[in-house]
Amino acid sequence: MRIAFYAEKCLPIHADSLAERPLGGTETALIRLAEVLATRGHEVIVFTSHKAPPMSKPAYLPHAQVFQHGVFDVFVCVKDWRPAVSGAPGKRFFYWTGDGFDQFVNYGLGDARVGKKIEWFLAVSTWHRESLCAASGFPIEKSVIIDNGVHEPFFSGEEVRSPKRLIYTSAPYRGLALMPSIFRALKQKFADLELHIFSGLSIYDTHEPFRGPHVANFAKLAKELSSLSGCMLHGN
């Protein structure tokens, strides 16, 4: 089967990007899924926002080349549904995103013409499926929950576990501002408590560093966290 993933709205990635830089969940899942499908005998091409992706299997190509490789049996629109209604070369169209109903890229998803072209909306949770379909008007009967995945080789070793080690791994704007007060309160009860922060904004770097108000907010928060005894910032 010929499968295309159209990922123009994703970070610029190629087959080995996970070894080079931090990535978001959608980009990580896309790289792993494309890899698995290729090993199972499918012809897979990822059309990426990367300007010059190196040769690999599966193939990663600049998104502008999407019309140069024939028609695909399955065309997966990643984080942007518009290619499905703008003449993308596919027989069957799926829309795969982890973005919520309030994200601008999902505006217009409920248009009846979109619902006719997209066979399945691939959601990551029950809440994601129900909230996005309710807010947009996309037919919920044309949606399916695929969950998140686990790359099993990363969990095949052994580790030393500590019941007094807290770990924060999400984006800074998804609750990190709550951690100083939470950590201070818990520290009063557990003096040897540790907090490890694996977070930052470099995960959103494209062809240039990420910019915006979140940068200044994170810098201020990181300074406060660094001053707390037992708190360690590791970045993305």
C-alpha positions as CSV (number, residue, x, y, z in Angstrom):
1,M,0.0,0.0,0.0
2,R,1.2,3.5,-0.8
3,I,0.8,5.8,2.2
4,A,1.6,9.5,2.4
5,F,1.9,11.6,5.6
6,Y,1.6,15.3,4.8
7,A,3.2,17.2,7.6
8,E,3.7,20.7,6.4
9,K,2.4,22.1,9.7
10,C,4.7,20.0,11.8
11,L,8.2,20.9,12.9
12,P,10.8,20.3,10.2
13,I,11.7,16.6,10.6
14,H,13.4,13.8,8.9
15,A,13.8,10.1,9.7
16,D,16.6,10.7,12.2
17,S,15.4,13.9,13.8
18,L,14.8,12.2,17.2
19,A,18.5,11.7,17.5
20,E,19.2,15.3,16.8
21,R,16.7,17.5,18.7
22,P,13.7,17.4,21.1
23,L,10.3,17.0,19.3
24,G,6.6,17.2,20.2
25,G,4.4,14.2,20.5
26,T,2.9,14.4,17.0
27,E,6.3,14.6,15.3
28,T,7.6,11.7,17.5
29,A,4.6,9.5,16.8
30,L,4.8,10.3,13.0
31,I,8.4,9.3,12.8
32,R,7.9,6.0,14.6
33,L,4.7,5.1,12.8
34,A,6.2,5.8,9.4
35,E,9.1,3.6,10.4
36,V,6.9,0.7,11.5
37,L,4.7,0.9,8.4
38,A,7.8,0.8,6.1
39,T,9.2,-2.3,7.9
40,R,5.9,-4.0,7.2
41,G,6.3,-3.6,3.5
42,H,4.3,-0.4,2.7
43,E,5.6,2.3,0.5
44,V,5.7,5.3,2.9
45,I,6.6,8.9,2.1
46,V,6.5,11.7,4.7
47,F,6.1,15.2,3.1
48,T,7.8,17.4,5.6
49,S,8.5,21.1,6.2
50,H,12.2,20.3,6.4
51,K,13.9,22.1,3.5
52,A,16.4,19.4,2.6
53,P,15.7,16.1,4.4
54,P,18.4,13.4,3.9
55,M,17.7,10.2,2.0
56,S,16.1,7.5,4.2
57,K,13.7,4.7,4.3
58,P,10.9,5.6,4.7
59,A,11.4,8.6,2.4
60,Y,11.1,12.2,3.7
61,L,10.6,14.8,1.0
62,P,9.9,18.6,1.0
63,H,6.1,19.1,1.1
64,A,6.2,21.0,-2.2
65,Q,7.0,17.7,-4.0
66,V,3.7,16.1,-3.0
67,F,2.3,16.2,-6.6
68,Q,5.4,14.6,-8.1
69,H,4.9,11.0,-6.8
70,G,1.6,9.8,-8.1
71,V,-1.6,9.0,-6.2
72,F,-1.5,7.4,-2.8
73,D,-3.8,4.7,-1.5
74,V,-4.0,6.5,1.9
75,F,-3.2,10.2,2.4
76,V,-2.9,11.2,6.0
77,C,-3.2,15.0,6.7
78,V,-1.2,15.7,9.8
79,K,-2.2,18.7,11.9
80,D,-3.9,20.3,8.9
81,W,-7.1,19.1,7.2
82,R,-7.0,21.4,4.3
83,P,-5.0,19.2,1.8
84,A,-7.9,16.8,1.8
85,V,-10.2,19.4,0.1
86,S,-7.6,21.1,-2.0
87,G,-6.7,18.4,-4.5
88,A,-4.1,16.4,-2.6
89,P,-3.2,13.1,-4.5
90,G,-5.0,10.5,-2.4
91,K,-7.7,7.9,-2.7
92,R,-8.6,7.9,1.0
93,F,-8.0,10.8,3.4
94,F,-7.4,10.6,7.1
95,Y,-6.9,13.6,9.4
96,W,-4.5,13.0,12.3
97,T,-3.9,15.7,15.0
98,G,-3.3,16.1,18.6
99,D,-4.4,19.7,18.6
100,G,-7.6,20.8,20.6
101,F,-10.8,22.3,19.3
102,D,-9.6,25.8,20.2
103,Q,-6.6,25.7,17.9
104,F,-6.8,27.9,14.8
105,V,-5.7,25.1,12.5
106,N,-8.9,23.2,13.3
107,Y,-11.3,26.0,12.4
108,G,-13.5,25.0,9.5
109,L,-13.2,21.3,10.1
110,G,-16.9,21.0,10.5
111,D,-17.7,22.2,7.0
112,A,-19.8,19.6,5.2
113,R,-17.4,19.5,2.3
114,V,-14.6,18.5,4.7
115,G,-16.6,15.7,6.2
116,K,-17.3,14.3,2.8
117,K,-13.6,14.1,1.9
118,I,-12.1,12.9,5.2
119,E,-12.9,9.3,5.9
120,W,-11.6,9.3,9.5
121,F,-10.5,11.8,12.1
122,L,-7.8,10.1,14.2
123,A,-8.1,11.4,17.8
124,V,-5.8,10.7,20.7
125,S,-8.4,10.4,23.5
126,T,-12.1,10.3,24.2
127,W,-12.0,13.9,25.4
128,H,-10.1,15.0,22.2
129,R,-12.6,13.2,20.0
130,E,-15.7,14.4,21.7
131,S,-14.7,18.0,22.3
132,L,-13.3,18.6,18.8
133,C,-16.3,17.1,17.0
134,A,-18.7,19.0,19.3
135,A,-17.0,22.3,18.8
136,S,-16.3,22.0,15.1
137,G,-19.4,20.0,13.9
138,F,-17.2,17.3,12.3
139,P,-19.3,14.0,12.3
140,I,-18.3,12.1,15.4
141,E,-19.2,8.8,13.7
142,K,-16.3,9.4,11.3
143,S,-13.8,9.7,14.2
144,V,-11.7,7.0,15.9
145,I,-9.4,7.0,19.0
146,I,-5.9,5.7,18.2
147,D,-4.4,6.6,21.6
148,N,-0.7,7.4,22.1
149,G,2.0,4.9,21.6
150,V,5.1,3.6,23.4
151,H,8.5,3.0,21.8
152,E,9.2,-0.3,23.6
153,P,13.0,-0.3,23.2
154,F,13.2,2.8,25.4
155,F,11.7,0.8,28.3
156,S,13.6,-2.5,28.0
157,G,16.3,-1.6,30.5
158,E,16.5,-1.2,34.3
159,E,16.4,2.0,36.4
160,V,16.8,3.0,40.0
161,R,13.5,4.3,41.2
162,S,13.0,7.0,43.9
163,P,9.6,7.5,45.5
164,K,10.6,11.1,46.3
165,R,11.5,12.2,42.8
166,L,9.0,14.3,40.9
167,I,9.3,14.7,37.1
168,Y,7.6,17.4,34.9
169,T,7.8,16.7,31.2
170,S,5.2,18.8,29.4
171,A,5.4,22.2,27.8
172,P,6.0,25.2,30.1
173,Y,2.5,26.7,29.5
174,R,0.7,23.4,30.4
175,G,1.0,23.8,34.2
176,L,4.7,24.5,35.0
177,A,3.7,27.7,36.8
178,L,1.9,25.6,39.4
179,M,5.1,23.7,40.3
180,P,6.9,26.1,42.6
181,S,4.0,26.3,45.1
182,I,3.3,22.6,44.9
183,F,7.0,21.7,45.4
184,R,7.4,24.1,48.3
185,A,4.4,22.6,50.1
186,L,5.6,19.1,49.6
187,K,9.1,20.0,50.6
188,Q,7.7,20.9,54.1
189,K,6.7,17.3,54.5
190,F,9.5,15.5,52.6
191,A,12.8,17.4,53.0
192,D,14.7,15.2,50.5
193,L,12.1,15.6,47.7
194,E,13.5,16.2,44.2
195,L,11.8,17.9,41.2
196,H,13.3,17.4,37.8
197,I,12.0,19.7,35.0
198,F,12.3,18.3,31.4
199,S,10.7,21.3,29.7
200,G,11.4,24.3,27.5
201,L,10.5,26.1,24.4
202,S,13.3,24.8,22.1
203,I,10.9,22.0,21.2
204,Y,9.1,24.5,19.0
205,D,12.1,25.8,17.1
206,T,11.6,25.6,13.4
207,H,14.2,27.1,11.0
208,E,14.8,29.8,13.6
209,P,14.4,29.9,17.4
210,F,10.9,30.0,18.8
211,R,9.7,33.5,19.6
212,G,6.7,35.0,21.5
213,P,5.5,36.0,25.0
214,H,6.0,32.4,26.3
215,V,9.8,32.9,26.1
216,A,9.9,35.7,28.6
217,N,7.4,34.0,30.9
218,F,9.4,30.8,30.9
219,A,12.6,32.6,31.6
220,K,11.1,34.2,34.7
221,L,9.6,30.9,35.8
222,A,12.9,29.0,35.2
223,K,14.8,31.5,37.4
224,E,12.3,30.9,40.2
225,L,12.5,27.1,39.9
226,S,16.3,27.2,39.8
227,S,16.3,28.9,43.2
228,L,14.5,26.1,44.9
229,S,16.6,23.5,46.7
230,G,16.2,20.1,45.1
231,C,14.8,21.4,41.8
232,M,16.8,20.7,38.6
233,L,16.1,22.1,35.1
234,H,17.2,19.8,32.3
235,G,15.6,21.5,29.3
236,N,13.8,19.6,26.6
